Amino acid sequence: MKSVKGWMRNFLYPAAFAAGFLALWEAAVRVFRIPVYLLPAPSAVAAELDAQLWRHTLVTLTEASVGFVLANLLGFLAAVIFVHARPIERGAFPLAIALKTTPLVALAPLLVVWLGTGYASKVVASMLICFFPILVNSVRGLKAIEHEAWELFATYGGSKWDIFR
């Protein structure tokens, strides 16, 4: 019984609200005869969705996903390096934070000049957006391991790789 209520709360209520909102929107546009150029009805928007839009959506989703996966891999790898090599962390972490504070709008023209307007510049832009939160939170997480846990692993004869894993 609980799972049905949880499912209703998590899915049905938002779906019903969205359907109601779209129905009200459609009705308001028709009743008040709002011109299409001001506020198109949801049915008019749906009629304009064609295969080309879905194809472009798939391309964008692919570019964003590849950037996200690369950011996860590189961000976690950099965090491991930072945690295990203090001099590298002290030298590179401030540079990473400085790059993070640079708006993507300022970097986008450089990415286009360096990488072109194709796939690579969009993947790198996606990667830059995702990389820094992953790096910062991975460093925090890896540093949050309790000292007693390290001692326990050392007592059991764990190698550095065993302890890391």
Beta strands, then each sheet from edge to edge (+ up, - down):
end
